Amino acid sequence: MKWNLALFVFCAVCLKAAVWVSDGSDTDVIAKIASAADGDTVTLPSGIFDWDEQVTTAKAITIS
């Protein structure tokens, strides 16, 4: 029983999603997306952004 509990706690810590906070610039958002893993979130500050680069991803992440 102790082994199962320790494994569960370890796995729960390993599976925690990260939040990547960007400054909203295209280069920073692209860098944060590149660093993010599936399940992570990349945040942008409120506002309207005019980027010179196209921002795309095939990762299963949340952008908010």
PyMOL Python script that loads the backbone (N, CA, C, O; Angstrom):
from pymol import cmd

cmd.read_pdbstr("""\
ATOM      1  N   MET A   1       0.824  -1.199   0.000  1.00  0.00           N
ATOM      2  CA  MET A   1       0.000   0.000   0.000  1.00  0.00           C
ATOM      3  C   MET A   1       0.862   1.255   0.000  1.00  0.00           C
ATOM      4  O   MET A   1       0.567   2.207  -0.722  1.00  0.00           O
ATOM      5  N   LYS A   2       1.919   1.267   0.798  1.00  0.00           N
ATOM      6  CA  LYS A   2       2.787   2.439   0.855  1.00  0.00           C
ATOM      7  C   LYS A   2       3.418   2.715  -0.502  1.00  0.00           C
ATOM      8  O   LYS A   2       3.562   3.874  -0.892  1.00  0.00           O
ATOM      9  N   TRP A   3       3.797   1.659  -1.228  1.00  0.00           N
ATOM     10  CA  TRP A   3       4.434   1.824  -2.534  1.00  0.00           C
ATOM     11  C   TRP A   3       3.459   2.466  -3.523  1.00  0.00           C
ATOM     12  O   TRP A   3       3.850   3.359  -4.274  1.00  0.00           O
ATOM     13  N   ASN A   4       2.210   2.032  -3.536  1.00  0.00           N
ATOM     14  CA  ASN A   4       1.203   2.593  -4.445  1.00  0.00           C
ATOM     15  C   ASN A   4       0.967   4.069  -4.154  1.00  0.00           C
ATOM     16  O   ASN A   4       0.839   4.864  -5.086  1.00  0.00           O
ATOM     17  N   LEU A   5       0.909   4.446  -2.902  1.00  0.00           N
ATOM     18  CA  LEU A   5       0.682   5.834  -2.532  1.00  0.00           C
ATOM     19  C   LEU A   5       1.856   6.703  -2.968  1.00  0.00           C
ATOM     20  O   LEU A   5       1.659   7.796  -3.499  1.00  0.00           O
ATOM     21  N   ALA A   6       3.058   6.227  -2.748  1.00  0.00           N
ATOM     22  CA  ALA A   6       4.252   6.986  -3.147  1.00  0.00           C
ATOM     23  C   ALA A   6       4.299   7.150  -4.655  1.00  0.00           C
ATOM     24  O   ALA A   6       4.654   8.224  -5.143  1.00  0.00           O
ATOM     25  N   LEU A   7       3.956   6.129  -5.394  1.00  0.00           N
ATOM     26  CA  LEU A   7       3.941   6.195  -6.849  1.00  0.00           C
ATOM     27  C   LEU A   7       2.877   7.175  -7.322  1.00  0.00           C
ATOM     28  O   LEU A   7       3.124   7.948  -8.248  1.00  0.00           O
ATOM     29  N   PHE A   8       1.709   7.156  -6.710  1.00  0.00           N
ATOM     30  CA  PHE A   8       0.633   8.070  -7.072  1.00  0.00           C
ATOM     31  C   PHE A   8       1.043   9.523  -6.838  1.00  0.00           C
ATOM     32  O   PHE A   8       0.814  10.369  -7.702  1.00  0.00           O
ATOM     33  N   VAL A   9       1.632   9.821  -5.712  1.00  0.00           N
ATOM     34  CA  VAL A   9       2.069  11.186  -5.396  1.00  0.00           C
ATOM     35  C   VAL A   9       3.147  11.627  -6.374  1.00  0.00           C
ATOM     36  O   VAL A   9       3.109  12.758  -6.857  1.00  0.00           O
ATOM     37  N   PHE A  10       4.103  10.761  -6.675  1.00  0.00           N
ATOM     38  CA  PHE A  10       5.163  11.086  -7.618  1.00  0.00           C
ATOM     39  C   PHE A  10       4.585  11.383  -8.996  1.00  0.00           C
ATOM     40  O   PHE A  10       4.969  12.369  -9.624  1.00  0.00           O
ATOM     41  N   CYS A  11       3.675  10.549  -9.471  1.00  0.00           N
ATOM     42  CA  CYS A  11       3.080  10.741 -10.798  1.00  0.00           C
ATOM     43  C   CYS A  11       2.242  12.009 -10.851  1.00  0.00           C
ATOM     44  O   CYS A  11       2.247  12.701 -11.869  1.00  0.00           O
ATOM     45  N   ALA A  12       1.537  12.325  -9.805  1.00  0.00           N
ATOM     46  CA  ALA A  12       0.724  13.539  -9.785  1.00  0.00           C
ATOM     47  C   ALA A  12       1.605  14.777  -9.899  1.00  0.00           C
ATOM     48  O   ALA A  12       1.226  15.742 -10.563  1.00  0.00           O
ATOM     49  N   VAL A  13       2.753  14.767  -9.274  1.00  0.00           N
ATOM     50  CA  VAL A  13       3.680  15.896  -9.373  1.00  0.00           C
ATOM     51  C   VAL A  13       4.261  15.966 -10.775  1.00  0.00           C
ATOM     52  O   VAL A  13       4.409  17.059 -11.322  1.00  0.00           O
ATOM     53  N   CYS A  14       4.589  14.843 -11.360  1.00  0.00           N
ATOM     54  CA  CYS A  14       5.185  14.812 -12.700  1.00  0.00           C
ATOM     55  C   CYS A  14       4.209  15.283 -13.771  1.00  0.00           C
ATOM     56  O   CYS A  14       4.635  15.860 -14.771  1.00  0.00           O
ATOM     57  N   LEU A  15       2.931  15.055 -13.590  1.00  0.00           N
ATOM     58  CA  LEU A  15       1.940  15.360 -14.612  1.00  0.00           C
ATOM     59  C   LEU A  15       1.359  16.768 -14.493  1.00  0.00           C
ATOM     60  O   LEU A  15       0.474  17.133 -15.267  1.00  0.00           O
ATOM     61  N   LYS A  16       1.836  17.552 -13.551  1.00  0.00           N
ATOM     62  CA  LYS A  16       1.302  18.899 -13.363  1.00  0.00           C
ATOM     63  C   LYS A  16       1.640  19.761 -14.573  1.00  0.00           C
ATOM     64  O   LYS A  16       2.795  19.829 -14.993  1.00  0.00           O
ATOM     65  N   ALA A  17       0.635  20.414 -15.125  1.00  0.00           N
ATOM     66  CA  ALA A  17       0.836  21.271 -16.291  1.00  0.00           C
ATOM     67  C   ALA A  17       1.481  22.587 -15.875  1.00  0.00           C
ATOM     68  O   ALA A  17       1.253  23.092 -14.776  1.00  0.00           O
ATOM     69  N   ALA A  18       2.277  23.118 -16.766  1.00  0.00           N
ATOM     70  CA  ALA A  18       2.965  24.385 -16.514  1.00  0.00           C
ATOM     71  C   ALA A  18       2.183  25.540 -17.133  1.00  0.00           C
ATOM     72  O   ALA A  18       1.431  25.354 -18.090  1.00  0.00           O
ATOM     73  N   VAL A  19       2.370  26.728 -16.577  1.00  0.00           N
ATOM     74  CA  VAL A  19       1.806  27.956 -17.140  1.00  0.00           C
ATOM     75  C   VAL A  19       2.985  28.824 -17.560  1.00  0.00           C
ATOM     76  O   VAL A  19       3.839  29.166 -16.742  1.00  0.00           O
ATOM     77  N   TRP A  20       3.022  29.174 -18.831  1.00  0.00           N
ATOM     78  CA  TRP A  20       4.081  30.002 -19.399  1.00  0.00           C
ATOM     79  C   TRP A  20       3.520  31.406 -19.606  1.00  0.00           C
ATOM     80  O   TRP A  20       2.578  31.580 -20.379  1.00  0.00           O
ATOM     81  N   VAL A  21       4.074  32.399 -18.939  1.00  0.00           N
ATOM     82  CA  VAL A  21       3.573  33.780 -18.994  1.00  0.00           C
ATOM     83  C   VAL A  21       4.402  34.548 -20.020  1.00  0.00           C
ATOM     84  O   VAL A  21       5.610  34.721 -19.853  1.00  0.00           O
ATOM     85  N   SER A  22       3.738  35.009 -21.085  1.00  0.00           N
ATOM     86  CA  SER A  22       4.448  35.754 -22.123  1.00  0.00           C
ATOM     87  C   SER A  22       4.197  37.248 -21.967  1.00  0.00           C
ATOM     88  O   SER A  22       3.264  37.676 -21.288  1.00  0.00           O
ATOM     89  N   ASP A  23       5.051  38.023 -22.613  1.00  0.00           N
ATOM     90  CA  ASP A  23       4.858  39.475 -22.601  1.00  0.00           C
ATOM     91  C   ASP A  23       3.961  39.932 -23.754  1.00  0.00           C
ATOM     92  O   ASP A  23       3.660  41.120 -23.867  1.00  0.00           O
ATOM     93  N   GLY A  24       3.535  39.003 -24.604  1.00  0.00           N
ATOM     94  CA  GLY A  24       2.627  39.318 -25.702  1.00  0.00           C
ATOM     95  C   GLY A  24       3.312  39.557 -27.029  1.00  0.00           C
ATOM     96  O   GLY A  24       2.643  39.612 -28.061  1.00  0.00           O
ATOM     97  N   SER A  25       4.632  39.702 -27.035  1.00  0.00           N
ATOM     98  CA  SER A  25       5.331  39.898 -28.309  1.00  0.00           C
ATOM     99  C   SER A  25       5.360  38.582 -29.085  1.00  0.00           C
ATOM    100  O   SER A  25       5.342  37.502 -28.494  1.00  0.00           O
ATOM    101  N   ASP A  26       5.406  38.684 -30.417  1.00  0.00           N
ATOM    102  CA  ASP A  26       5.395  37.468 -31.225  1.00  0.00           C
ATOM    103  C   ASP A  26       6.579  36.559 -30.912  1.00  0.00           C
ATOM    104  O   ASP A  26       6.418  35.341 -30.844  1.00  0.00           O
ATOM    105  N   THR A  27       7.757  37.128 -30.721  1.00  0.00           N
ATOM    106  CA  THR A  27       8.927  36.294 -30.432  1.00  0.00           C
ATOM    107  C   THR A  27       8.820  35.599 -29.084  1.00  0.00           C
ATOM    108  O   THR A  27       9.246  34.452 -28.943  1.00  0.00           O
ATOM    109  N   ASP A  28       8.256  36.280 -28.089  1.00  0.00           N
ATOM    110  CA  ASP A  28       8.114  35.677 -26.768  1.00  0.00           C
ATOM    111  C   ASP A  28       7.033  34.593 -26.777  1.00  0.00           C
ATOM    112  O   ASP A  28       7.211  33.540 -26.165  1.00  0.00           O
ATOM    113  N   VAL A  29       5.925  34.842 -27.460  1.00  0.00           N
ATOM    114  CA  VAL A  29       4.860  33.830 -27.541  1.00  0.00           C
ATOM    115  C   VAL A  29       5.379  32.588 -28.259  1.00  0.00           C
ATOM    116  O   VAL A  29       5.125  31.467 -27.818  1.00  0.00           O
ATOM    117  N   ILE A  30       6.103  32.777 -29.357  1.00  0.00           N
ATOM    118  CA  ILE A  30       6.672  31.639 -30.090  1.00  0.00           C
ATOM    119  C   ILE A  30       7.635  30.862 -29.197  1.00  0.00           C
ATOM    120  O   ILE A  30       7.627  29.631 -29.206  1.00  0.00           O
ATOM    121  N   ALA A  31       8.463  31.563 -28.429  1.00  0.00           N
ATOM    122  CA  ALA A  31       9.405  30.903 -27.524  1.00  0.00           C
ATOM    123  C   ALA A  31       8.674  30.128 -26.431  1.00  0.00           C
ATOM    124  O   ALA A  31       9.062  29.008 -26.097  1.00  0.00           O
ATOM    125  N   LYS A  32       7.613  30.720 -25.873  1.00  0.00           N
ATOM    126  CA  LYS A  32       6.858  30.038 -24.809  1.00  0.00           C
ATOM    127  C   LYS A  32       6.159  28.799 -25.359  1.00  0.00           C
ATOM    128  O   LYS A  32       6.120  27.762 -24.697  1.00  0.00           O
ATOM    129  N   ILE A  33       5.602  28.904 -26.578  1.00  0.00           N
ATOM    130  CA  ILE A  33       4.957  27.743 -27.202  1.00  0.00           C
ATOM    131  C   ILE A  33       5.985  26.646 -27.448  1.00  0.00           C
ATOM    132  O   ILE A  33       5.698  25.469 -27.232  1.00  0.00           O
ATOM    133  N   ALA A  34       7.170  27.020 -27.895  1.00  0.00           N
ATOM    134  CA  ALA A  34       8.225  26.032 -28.139  1.00  0.00           C
ATOM    135  C   ALA A  34       8.623  25.320 -26.844  1.00  0.00           C
ATOM    136  O   ALA A  34       8.956  24.135 -26.865  1.00  0.00           O
ATOM    137  N   SER A  35       8.590  26.033 -25.725  1.00  0.00           N
ATOM    138  CA  SER A  35       8.964  25.457 -24.435  1.00  0.00           C
ATOM    139  C   SER A  35       7.836  24.643 -23.805  1.00  0.00           C
ATOM    140  O   SER A  35       8.089  23.765 -22.981  1.00  0.00           O
ATOM    141  N   ALA A  36       6.601  24.930 -24.188  1.00  0.00           N
ATOM    142  CA  ALA A  36       5.438  24.275 -23.579  1.00  0.00           C
ATOM    143  C   ALA A  36       5.308  22.828 -24.036  1.00  0.00           C
ATOM    144  O   ALA A  36       5.724  22.456 -25.134  1.00  0.00           O
ATOM    145  N   ALA A  37       4.723  22.035 -23.165  1.00  0.00           N
ATOM    146  CA  ALA A  37       4.401  20.642 -23.468  1.00  0.00           C
ATOM    147  C   ALA A  37       2.884  20.497 -23.525  1.00  0.00           C
ATOM    148  O   ALA A  37       2.155  21.364 -23.043  1.00  0.00           O
ATOM    149  N   ASP A  38       2.416  19.413 -24.109  1.00  0.00           N
ATOM    150  CA  ASP A  38       0.974  19.159 -24.150  1.00  0.00           C
ATOM    151  C   ASP A  38       0.385  19.296 -22.755  1.00  0.00           C
ATOM    152  O   ASP A  38       0.929  18.766 -21.786  1.00  0.00           O
ATOM    153  N   GLY A  39      -0.724  20.007 -22.661  1.00  0.00           N
ATOM    154  CA  GLY A  39      -1.402  20.216 -21.385  1.00  0.00           C
ATOM    155  C   GLY A  39      -1.025  21.523 -20.715  1.00  0.00           C
ATOM    156  O   GLY A  39      -1.701  21.947 -19.777  1.00  0.00           O
ATOM    157  N   ASP A  40       0.043  22.176 -21.174  1.00  0.00           N
ATOM    158  CA  ASP A  40       0.477  23.444 -20.586  1.00  0.00           C
ATOM    159  C   ASP A  40      -0.400  24.592 -21.087  1.00  0.00           C
ATOM    160  O   ASP A  40      -1.197  24.424 -22.010  1.00  0.00           O
ATOM    161  N   THR A  41      -0.241  25.756 -20.464  1.00  0.00           N
ATOM    162  CA  THR A  41      -0.952  26.973 -20.856  1.00  0.00           C
ATOM    163  C   THR A  41       0.056  28.076 -21.114  1.00  0.00           C
ATOM    164  O   THR A  41       0.991  28.266 -20.337  1.00  0.00           O
ATOM    165  N   VAL A  42      -0.134  28.806 -22.206  1.00  0.00           N
ATOM    166  CA  VAL A  42       0.647  30.002 -22.505  1.00  0.00           C
ATOM    167  C   VAL A  42      -0.292  31.187 -22.357  1.00  0.00           C
ATOM    168  O   VAL A  42      -1.326  31.249 -23.021  1.00  0.00           O
ATOM    169  N   THR A  43       0.061  32.126 -21.490  1.00  0.00           N
ATOM    170  CA  THR A  43      -0.808  33.278 -21.253  1.00  0.00           C
ATOM    171  C   THR A  43      -0.251  34.517 -21.940  1.00  0.00           C
ATOM    172  O   THR A  43       0.961  34.675 -22.090  1.00  0.00           O
ATOM    173  N   LEU A  44      -1.150  35.380 -22.348  1.00  0.00           N
ATOM    174  CA  LEU A  44      -0.818  36.668 -22.935  1.00  0.00           C
ATOM    175  C   LEU A  44      -1.489  37.747 -22.103  1.00  0.00           C
ATOM    176  O   LEU A  44      -2.569  37.520 -21.557  1.00  0.00           O
ATOM    177  N   PRO A  45      -0.872  38.913 -21.998  1.00  0.00           N
ATOM    178  CA  PRO A  45      -1.548  40.008 -21.295  1.00  0.00           C
ATOM    179  C   PRO A  45      -2.741  40.499 -22.129  1.00  0.00           C
ATOM    180  O   PRO A  45      -2.808  40.237 -23.330  1.00  0.00           O
ATOM    181  N   SER A  46      -3.664  41.200 -21.502  1.00  0.00           N
ATOM    182  CA  SER A  46      -4.811  41.749 -22.229  1.00  0.00           C
ATOM    183  C   SER A  46      -4.323  42.749 -23.254  1.00  0.00           C
ATOM    184  O   SER A  46      -3.303  43.412 -23.064  1.00  0.00           O
ATOM    185  N   GLY A  47      -5.056  42.846 -24.333  1.00  0.00           N
ATOM    186  CA  GLY A  47      -4.726  43.858 -25.332  1.00  0.00           C
ATOM    187  C   GLY A  47      -4.835  43.330 -26.738  1.00  0.00           C
ATOM    188  O   GLY A  47      -5.254  42.196 -26.971  1.00  0.00           O
ATOM    189  N   ILE A  48      -4.453  44.169 -27.660  1.00  0.00           N
ATOM    190  CA  ILE A  48      -4.454  43.837 -29.086  1.00  0.00           C
ATOM    191  C   ILE A  48      -3.004  43.777 -29.525  1.00  0.00           C
ATOM    192  O   ILE A  48      -2.215  44.664 -29.201  1.00  0.00           O
ATOM    193  N   PHE A  49      -2.652  42.738 -30.258  1.00  0.00           N
ATOM    194  CA  PHE A  49      -1.268  42.537 -30.664  1.00  0.00           C
ATOM    195  C   PHE A  49      -1.146  42.583 -32.177  1.00  0.00           C
ATOM    196  O   PHE A  49      -1.995  42.051 -32.892  1.00  0.00           O
ATOM    197  N   ASP A  50      -0.107  43.208 -32.654  1.00  0.00           N
ATOM    198  CA  ASP A  50       0.208  43.278 -34.080  1.00  0.00           C
ATOM    199  C   ASP A  50       1.561  42.599 -34.262  1.00  0.00           C
ATOM    200  O   ASP A  50       2.608  43.200 -34.019  1.00  0.00           O
ATOM    201  N   TRP A  51       1.524  41.333 -34.694  1.00  0.00           N
ATOM    202  CA  TRP A  51       2.740  40.543 -34.789  1.00  0.00           C
ATOM    203  C   TRP A  51       3.272  40.522 -36.211  1.00  0.00           C
ATOM    204  O   TRP A  51       2.507  40.539 -37.175  1.00  0.00           O
ATOM    205  N   ASP A  52       4.595  40.485 -36.328  1.00  0.00           N
ATOM    206  CA  ASP A  52       5.246  40.368 -37.632  1.00  0.00           C
ATOM    207  C   ASP A  52       5.371  38.914 -38.065  1.00  0.00           C
ATOM    208  O   ASP A  52       5.541  38.632 -39.252  1.00  0.00           O
ATOM    209  N   GLU A  53       5.290  38.003 -37.125  1.00  0.00           N
ATOM    210  CA  GLU A  53       5.430  36.569 -37.398  1.00  0.00           C
ATOM    211  C   GLU A  53       4.087  35.868 -37.220  1.00  0.00           C
ATOM    212  O   GLU A  53       3.275  36.261 -36.381  1.00  0.00           O
ATOM    213  N   GLN A  54       3.864  34.828 -38.016  1.00  0.00           N
ATOM    214  CA  GLN A  54       2.682  33.987 -37.838  1.00  0.00           C
ATOM    215  C   GLN A  54       2.959  33.043 -36.677  1.00  0.00           C
ATOM    216  O   GLN A  54       4.036  32.452 -36.599  1.00  0.00           O
ATOM    217  N   VAL A  55       1.996  32.899 -35.780  1.00  0.00           N
ATOM    218  CA  VAL A  55       2.149  32.030 -34.614  1.00  0.00           C
ATOM    219  C   VAL A  55       1.242  30.822 -34.793  1.00  0.00           C
ATOM    220  O   VAL A  55       0.020  30.956 -34.848  1.00  0.00           O
ATOM    221  N   THR A  56       1.849  29.637 -34.884  1.00  0.00           N
ATOM    222  CA  THR A  56       1.090  28.398 -35.046  1.00  0.00           C
ATOM    223  C   THR A  56       1.667  27.330 -34.122  1.00  0.00           C
ATOM    224  O   THR A  56       2.815  27.419 -33.684  1.00  0.00           O
ATOM    225  N   THR A  57       0.857  26.332 -33.839  1.00  0.00           N
ATOM    226  CA  THR A  57       1.329  25.187 -33.065  1.00  0.00           C
ATOM    227  C   THR A  57       0.431  23.986 -33.348  1.00  0.00           C
ATOM    228  O   THR A  57      -0.746  24.130 -33.680  1.00  0.00           O
ATOM    229  N   ALA A  58       1.013  22.813 -33.209  1.00  0.00           N
ATOM    230  CA  ALA A  58       0.257  21.567 -33.300  1.00  0.00           C
ATOM    231  C   ALA A  58       0.169  20.912 -31.918  1.00  0.00           C
ATOM    232  O   ALA A  58      -0.348  19.803 -31.783  1.00  0.00           O
ATOM    233  N   LYS A  59       0.677  21.603 -30.899  1.00  0.00           N
ATOM    234  CA  LYS A  59       0.659  21.070 -29.545  1.00  0.00           C
ATOM    235  C   LYS A  59      -0.724  21.196 -28.927  1.00  0.00           C
ATOM    236  O   LYS A  59      -1.498  22.083 -29.289  1.00  0.00           O
ATOM    237  N   ALA A  60      -1.027  20.311 -28.000  1.00  0.00           N
ATOM    238  CA  ALA A  60      -2.295  20.355 -27.265  1.00  0.00           C
ATOM    239  C   ALA A  60      -2.118  21.253 -26.047  1.00  0.00           C
ATOM    240  O   ALA A  60      -2.053  20.778 -24.913  1.00  0.00           O
ATOM    241  N   ILE A  61      -2.040  22.566 -26.301  1.00  0.00           N
ATOM    242  CA  ILE A  61      -1.851  23.536 -25.228  1.00  0.00           C
ATOM    243  C   ILE A  61      -3.005  24.528 -25.243  1.00  0.00           C
ATOM    244  O   ILE A  61      -3.756  24.615 -26.213  1.00  0.00           O
ATOM    245  N   THR A  62      -3.131  25.271 -24.156  1.00  0.00           N
ATOM    246  CA  THR A  62      -4.136  26.340 -24.065  1.00  0.00           C
ATOM    247  C   THR A  62      -3.421  27.677 -24.177  1.00  0.00           C
ATOM    248  O   THR A  62      -2.404  27.908 -23.524  1.00  0.00           O
ATOM    249  N   ILE A  63      -3.964  28.552 -25.012  1.00  0.00           N
ATOM    250  CA  ILE A  63      -3.437  29.914 -25.129  1.00  0.00           C
ATOM    251  C   ILE A  63      -4.531  30.832 -24.629  1.00  0.00           C
ATOM    252  O   ILE A  63      -5.635  30.863 -25.172  1.00  0.00           O
ATOM    253  N   SER A  64      -4.206  31.584 -23.579  1.00  0.00           N
ATOM    254  CA  SER A  64      -5.233  32.467 -22.998  1.00  0.00           C
ATOM    255  C   SER A  64      -4.665  33.818 -22.672  1.00  0.00           C
ATOM    256  O   SER A  64      -5.383  34.686 -22.177  1.00  0.00           O
TER     257      SER A  64
END
""", "prot")
cmd.dss("prot")
cmd.show_as("cartoon", "prot")
cmd.util.cbc("prot")
cmd.orient("prot")
